[in-house]
Amino acid sequence: MAVIRVIDRYLLGEAVRAFAAIVVTFLLVMVTLLFLRMFETVALGQLNPDLVLRLVGFQALRYLPRLLPPAFFFAVLFVLIRMHRDSEMIAFAAGGIGPRRIYRAVLFPTLPLALLAAWFSLEVTPGAAASSYQILAEQKQKGAELAGLRAGRFNEYSKGDLVVYAESIEDDRSMKNLFIQHRQHDRLELATAASGHYRFDGETGDHYVTLLDGYRYQGMPGQADYAIARFDRYTLRVAREEPRTVRKSAGLTTAELLRSPGDRSLRVELEDRFSYPLSVITLALIAIPLSRSLPRQGMYGRLIAAFLVYVTFLNLHSLAQNWLETGVTPPWLGMWWFQGVMLLIGALVLLPDTHAAQRFKRGLHGRLARG
């Protein structure tokens, strides 16, 4: 019994170290990509630079539950493949430690990790998503930044046909000393005003600049027939933003999703949250048969096969989401079926190593040898 506990601690320590290294690597890559995306948004004037760090943190918390299943999957694979390669599994088998003990040792850290993934997926992620939406909504209200309009510079729109200049832009979206140049069908229009303001229409995605008490000049370049008019109010659409469909359901609490079982999109969101802790268990169970290899067999072939299995897992996950949302899958089946399909794949991988399969092989070889 003491030997078994030592082996359990050994497998646990190896798996935890590999898992921690993979999670840190995944997080570094993910945070780097998030920073690059945020800095691009900042460069376009659509996000306040002071909010980048907060937004990246919230986004990292949103994606963390998705990283835990593959990280643990590849950690278990790496540890078990190395143990097969170094003949440690043969030594375990010689000492009476069979596959059941290996499954038990792997499941020992799997269940706490699944609970951790459930906590992140059901509690932390919705709060992080809601905070992200709030930050983006506040930035959207600051229309000047969203349209890329900067004070003290010539801002070009419509491939240069529209140029807007404002000497200053206040926090309340009021503007001072405006100049607008608008070219339409070889006709040039200039407008100037001492003051104005900016407005964003969230329903249509249109950005408007309104000039107050100014002058408007119209004419053809190189000709003297200019028309000059004085106006009290002149509004011009400077940019249009295509309405973006955002899955606001990601910001709802799990309790709110449970209270709305009839809405398909909310049902997809709810089952998607539960899928991540279940995926930790499913992928861990699949990793054990996938890791079986000969002592001197290289590990890369098994890792490539494991990568293909994980790609299949991701595709089935997306397919299950799409089928549930479009009504192809009945509500009682939901998204759970793809977890069963993956377990079936794991069972098929394990099938050649079972006692029944080994007896069948020996009997087949004996019949072939006699024949």
C-alpha positions in Angstrom: 0.0 0.0 0.0 2.9 2.4 0.8 4.4 1.6 -2.6 1.1 2.5 -4.3 0.9 5.8 -2.4 4.5 6.6 -3.6 3.5 5.9 -7.2 0.4 8.0 -6.9 2.5 10.9 -5.6 5.0 10.4 -8.3 2.4 10.5 -11.1 0.7 13.4 -9.5 3.9 15.4 -9.2 4.9 14.7 -12.8 1.5 15.6 -14.1 1.2 18.8 -12.1 4.6 20.0 -13.2 3.9 19.3 -16.8 0.4 20.9 -16.5 1.7 24.1 -14.9 4.4 24.5 -17.6 1.8 24.0 -20.4 -0.7 26.4 -18.8 1.9 29.1 -18.3 3.0 28.7 -21.9 -0.6 28.9 -23.2 -1.3 32.0 -21.0 1.8 33.8 -22.3 0.8 33.2 -25.9 -2.8 34.1 -25.3 -1.9 37.3 -23.3 0.6 38.3 -26.0 -2.1 37.9 -28.7 -4.6 39.9 -26.7 -2.1 42.7 -26.1 -1.4 42.9 -29.9 -5.1 43.0 -30.6 -5.7 45.7 -28.0 -2.8 47.8 -29.2 -4.2 47.7 -32.7 -7.5 48.9 -31.4 -5.8 51.7 -29.5 -3.9 52.7 -32.6 -7.2 53.0 -34.4 -8.5 55.3 -31.6 -11.2 52.9 -30.5 -9.9 52.2 -27.0 -8.4 54.2 -24.2 -4.8 53.0 -23.6 -5.3 53.2 -19.8 -7.9 50.4 -20.1 -5.8 47.9 -22.1 -4.4 46.1 -19.0 -7.9 45.7 -17.4 -9.4 44.5 -20.6 -6.7 42.0 -21.3 -7.1 40.6 -17.7 -10.8 40.2 -18.1 -10.4 38.5 -21.5 -7.7 36.2 -20.1 -10.2 35.1 -17.4 -12.8 34.5 -20.0 -10.5 32.1 -22.0 -8.9 30.4 -19.1 -11.5 27.6 -18.7 -10.9 26.7 -22.4 -7.2 26.3 -21.7 -7.5 23.9 -18.8 -8.8 20.8 -20.7 -6.1 20.8 -23.5 -3.4 21.7 -21.0 -4.1 18.8 -18.8 -4.7 16.5 -21.7 -1.2 17.1 -23.2 0.3 17.1 -19.7 -1.0 13.6 -19.0 0.1 12.5 -22.5 3.6 13.8 -22.1 4.1 12.2 -18.7 2.7 8.8 -19.7 4.4 8.7 -23.0 7.7 9.4 -21.3 7.1 6.7 -18.7 6.3 4.2 -21.5 9.5 5.2 -23.3 11.7 4.9 -20.2 10.2 1.4 -19.4 8.7 2.7 -16.2 5.3 1.3 -17.2 6.8 -2.2 -17.6 8.3 -1.9 -14.2 4.9 -0.9 -12.8 3.3 -3.9 -14.5 6.0 -6.2 -13.1 5.2 -4.9 -9.6 1.5 -5.7 -10.0 0.4 -2.2 -10.9 -2.0 -2.5 -13.8 -4.0 0.0 -16.0 -6.7 0.4 -13.3 -4.1 1.9 -10.9 -2.9 4.2 -13.7 -6.4 5.4 -14.3 -7.0 5.9 -10.6 -3.7 7.9 -10.3 -4.6 10.1 -13.3 -8.2 10.7 -12.1 -6.9 11.8 -8.6 -5.9 15.3 -9.9 -8.5 15.3 -12.7 -11.5 15.7 -10.4 -10.2 18.7 -8.5 -9.1 20.3 -11.8 -12.6 19.7 -13.2 -14.1 21.4 -10.2 -11.7 24.4 -10.7 -12.7 24.6 -14.4 -16.4 24.5 -13.3 -15.8 27.4 -10.9 -14.1 29.5 -13.6 -16.6 28.6 -16.3 -19.8 29.0 -14.2 -18.8 31.9 -11.9 -15.7 33.8 -12.9 -16.0 33.8 -16.7 -19.5 35.4 -16.8 -18.4 38.2 -14.5 -15.3 38.8 -16.6 -17.4 38.9 -19.8 -19.9 41.4 -18.2 -17.0 43.6 -17.1 -15.5 43.5 -20.7 -18.8 44.4 -22.2 -19.2 47.3 -19.8 -15.7 48.7 -20.7 -16.4 48.4 -24.4 -19.8 50.0 -24.0 -18.3 53.0 -22.1 -15.7 53.4 -24.9 -18.4 53.2 -27.5 -20.2 56.1 -25.9 -17.0 58.2 -26.4 -17.8 58.5 -30.0 -14.8 60.6 -31.0 -12.4 58.0 -29.9 -14.4 55.3 -31.6 -14.5 57.0 -34.9 -10.7 57.6 -34.8 -11.3 61.4 -34.5 -8.2 63.1 -33.0 -7.9 66.7 -32.1 -5.2 68.8 -33.7 -4.8 66.6 -36.8 -6.4 66.1 -40.2 -8.6 62.9 -40.0 -9.3 61.3 -43.3 -12.4 59.2 -44.1 -13.9 57.7 -47.3 -10.5 57.1 -48.8 -9.5 60.7 -48.4 -12.6 62.2 -49.9 -13.6 63.5 -46.4 -11.2 65.3 -44.2 -12.2 66.6 -40.7 -10.1 68.8 -38.5 -10.9 70.0 -35.0 -8.5 72.0 -32.9 -9.8 70.5 -29.6 -12.3 67.9 -28.5 -13.7 68.0 -25.0 -14.9 65.1 -22.9 -18.5 66.1 -23.5 -17.8 65.6 -27.3 -18.0 69.4 -28.0 -15.4 70.6 -30.5 -13.7 73.9 -31.3 -12.5 75.5 -34.5 -13.6 72.9 -37.0 -12.7 72.5 -40.7 -14.3 70.0 -43.1 -13.3 69.2 -46.7 -15.7 67.0 -48.6 -15.2 65.9 -52.2 -18.2 64.6 -54.1 -18.3 63.9 -57.9 -15.3 66.3 -58.6 -17.1 68.9 -56.6 -15.3 70.3 -53.5 -17.1 71.5 -50.4 -15.5 73.3 -47.5 -17.1 74.0 -44.2 -15.7 76.0 -41.2 -17.2 76.7 -37.8 -16.0 78.0 -34.4 -17.7 75.2 -32.5 -19.5 71.9 -33.0 -20.1 68.6 -31.4 -19.9 64.9 -32.1 -22.7 62.2 -32.0 -22.7 58.5 -32.4 -25.9 56.5 -33.4 -25.5 53.1 -31.7 -28.4 51.6 -33.7 -27.2 52.4 -37.2 -23.4 52.6 -36.4 -23.2 56.1 -37.9 -20.8 58.8 -36.7 -21.9 62.4 -37.1 -20.1 65.8 -36.8 -22.3 68.8 -36.4 -20.9 72.3 -37.1 -22.6 75.3 -35.4 -22.8 78.9 -36.8 -20.3 78.6 -39.7 -19.7 79.0 -43.4 -20.0 76.6 -46.2 -18.1 76.9 -49.6 -19.0 74.9 -52.7 -17.4 74.8 -56.1 -15.2 73.2 -58.7 -11.4 73.3 -58.2 -9.9 75.9 -60.6 -13.1 77.7 -61.3 -14.4 80.9 -59.8 -18.1 80.0 -59.5 -18.0 79.3 -55.7 -21.2 79.3 -53.7 -20.9 80.7 -50.2 -23.5 80.1 -47.6 -23.8 80.8 -43.9 -25.5 78.1 -41.7 -26.7 77.8 -38.1 -26.3 74.1 -38.0 -24.7 71.7 -40.5 -24.5 67.9 -39.8 -22.3 65.5 -41.8 -21.9 61.8 -41.4 -18.1 61.1 -41.2 -18.0 57.3 -40.7 -20.1 54.3 -40.5 -19.5 51.3 -38.3 -21.1 47.9 -39.2 -23.2 46.7 -36.3 -21.5 43.9 -34.6 -23.4 41.0 -33.1 -21.9 40.3 -29.7 -22.9 37.3 -27.6 -24.2 39.2 -24.7 -25.3 35.9 -23.2 -21.7 35.3 -22.2 -22.1 38.1 -19.6 -25.2 36.6 -18.0 -24.8 34.6 -14.7 -25.3 30.9 -14.7 -28.4 31.3 -12.5 -30.0 33.6 -15.2 -29.3 31.1 -17.9 -30.9 28.3 -15.8 -34.1 30.4 -15.5 -34.4 30.7 -19.3 -34.5 27.1 -20.6 -36.6 27.9 -23.7 -34.1 30.2 -25.4 -31.8 28.2 -27.7 -28.9 30.7 -27.6 -29.0 30.8 -23.8 -29.2 27.0 -23.7 -26.1 26.8 -25.9 -24.2 29.2 -23.6 -25.3 27.2 -20.5 -24.2 23.8 -21.9 -21.0 25.3 -23.3 -20.1 26.4 -19.7 -20.7 22.9 -18.4 -18.7 21.3 -21.2 -15.3 22.6 -20.0 -15.2 20.8 -16.7 -16.6 17.7 -18.4 -13.9 18.0 -21.1 -11.2 17.9 -18.5 -12.4 14.4 -17.5 -13.1 13.2 -21.0 -9.7 14.3 -22.4 -7.9 12.8 -19.4 -9.5 9.4 -20.0 -8.6 9.6 -23.7 -5.0 10.5 -22.9 -4.3 7.2 -21.1 -4.9 4.8 -24.1 -3.3 7.3 -26.5 -0.1 7.3 -24.5 0.6 3.6 -24.9 3.8 3.0 -26.9 6.7 0.7 -27.0 9.7 1.4 -24.7 12.0 2.6 -27.5 9.3 4.1 -29.7 9.5 7.8 -30.2 6.9 10.0 -28.5 6.3 12.4 -31.5 4.1 9.9 -33.4 1.8 9.6 -30.3 1.8 13.4 -29.8 0.8 13.9 -33.4 -2.1 11.4 -33.1 -3.1 13.2 -29.8 -3.1 16.5 -31.6 -5.4 15.1 -34.3 -7.7 13.7 -31.6 -7.9 17.1 -30.0 -8.6 18.8 -33.3 -11.4 16.3 -33.7 -12.6 17.2 -30.2 -12.7 20.9 -31.0 -14.6 20.4 -34.3 -17.2 18.2 -32.6 -17.6 20.8 -29.9 -18.3 23.5 -32.5 -20.6 21.2 -34.4 -22.5 20.4 -31.2 -22.9 24.1 -30.5 -24.1 24.8 -34.0 -26.5 21.9 -34.2 -28.1 22.8 -30.8 -28.5 26.5 -31.8 -30.0 25.7 -35.2 -32.4 23.0 -33.9 -30.7 20.0 -35.6 -30.1 18.4 -32.2 -33.1 17.9 -29.9 -33.0 19.8 -26.6 -32.9 16.5 -24.6 -29.7 15.5 -26.3 -28.1 19.0 -26.3 -24.3 19.2 -26.6 -23.6 16.2 -24.4 -23.3 13.7 -27.3 -19.9 14.9 -28.5 -18.3 13.9 -25.1 -19.7 10.4 -25.6 -18.2 10.2 -29.1 -14.8 11.2 -27.8 -15.0 8.5 -25.0 -15.9 6.0 -27.7 -12.8 7.0 -29.7 -10.8 6.5 -26.5 -12.3 3.0 -26.1 -11.5 2.1 -29.7 -7.9 3.1 -29.1 -7.8 1.0 -26.0 -9.6 -2.0 -27.5 -6.5 -3.6 -29.1 -4.8 -3.8 -25.7 -7.7 -5.5 -23.9 -7.4 -9.2 -22.8 -10.1 -10.2 -25.2 -8.4 -8.6 -28.1 -5.1 -10.2 -27.1 -6.7 -13.7 -26.9 -8.3 -13.2 -30.3 -4.9 -12.2 -31.8 -3.2 -15.2 -30.3 -5.9 -17.5 -31.5 -5.8 -16.0 -35.0 -2.0 -16.3 -35.1 -2.3 -20.0 -34.0 -4.9 -20.8 -36.7 -2.7 -19.1 -39.3 0.3 -21.0 -38.2 -1.5 -24.4 -38.3 -3.0 -23.6 -41.7 
